[in-house]
Amino acid sequence: MLTTIENKLEELFESIEVMPPELVAEAEKMKEKERRMRLREEKLAAQRAHQEERVRKALERAKAEPKKKVSTAWLHLCVSHFRKSQPICVHCYSYFRNNLAAIFLLAVASC
C-alpha cells in the first residue's frame, strides 16, 4: 500500500514538472491564499466564541446575588457589648471572630 502511494506521488511530481511554471505558481498562490483565509476565519471564530463566553460570564455575575462583606467593625461592637457584662479571654475572642454573624444577632437581640 505504501509503495502505491509513493508511486502515485512520483507520478504527480513528474506531471507538475511538465506543467508550465506560471500555472504551477498560480495554483500554489491560490492554495496558500485559501489556507490563510481558512486560518483567519478560524481565528475570528475563536475570538467570537471567547467574547461570547466573556459576555455570558458577565451576565451571570450581574444576575447573581451580591456578596455581603462583613466588616470587623461589627466584631468590635460585639466585643465591646460583651465586655460590659464580663471580661473576654483570648479563646472567646477567637470564637467571636469565627462566629461573627451569630454573635451579632445575639448582641442585637439582647439590646
N, C-alpha and C positions, 0 to 999 in steps of 0.2 A: 504494500500500500504506500509506503514511504517512497519507494522508487517511482511509482506512478506520479506522485505529487511532484517529485524532483524533476521528472521528465517534462511534465506539464509546465512547470516554471521555466525550464530551459527553453521550451518552445516559445513561451510568451516573451521572454527576454530577447530571443532571436527576432521575433516579429517586431518588437519595439526598435531594435537596431535597424531594421529595414525601413521603418516608417520615416517620414520627413521629420527632422529635428524640431521644426517650428510647431508641428502638430503635437508632438510629444510634450514640448514645453508648455503649450497652451493647455493640454489636458492636465499636466501636473499643477499648473496655476489654478485651474478650476477646482481640482481636488483639495488643494491647500486652502483655497478660499472657502469651500464648503466646510472644511474641518474647523477653520477659525470661526465661521458663523455658528456652527453647532456648539463650539465651546462657549461662545459669547451668550447664546441662548440658555445654555445650561447654567452659566454663572448668574444671569439675570433671574432665572427661575429659583435658584438657591437664595439669592438676595431677597426676592419677593417672599419666599417661604419664611425666611428669617424675620423679615419685617412683620409678617402676619403673626408669627409666634410672639414677637415683642408686643404687638398690639393686644393680642389675646391675654397675655400675662398682665398687661397694664389694666385691662378691663376687669380681670379677676381681682387685682389689688384694689381697684376703685369700688367694686361691689362688696368686697369683704368688710366685715365689721372692723372699725378702728381698734387698734390695740391700746388698752388703757395702761398708762405708765403709773406706777406707784412711787411717789417720791419719799425720800427719807424724812421729810418734814412731818409726815403723819406719825412716823415712828417716834420722833422726839415728843410730839404731843401725847402719844400714848404713854410713853415712859414717864413724862412729867406728871400725867394724871395718876399713874400708879405709884409714883414716888411720894405723892402727898399722903397716901394711906400707909405705905410700908416701903422700906428700903429694897432696892433691887440688886441681886447678885449678878455676876457675870453669866452664869448659866441661864438665869431668867432673861437677861438681855438678849442672849443669842436665840432663846426660844421666841422672844417677842419679834426679833428681826426675821426669823424664819416663818412665823405665822402672823404676819403683819395685818392681813385683811381681817382675820378672825378677831384679833385683838382690837382693831379699830372699831369693829362692830360692837364688841363688848364695852369698849370705852364710851362709845356714843350712847349705847343703851343704858349705861349706868348713870349718865349725866342728867 
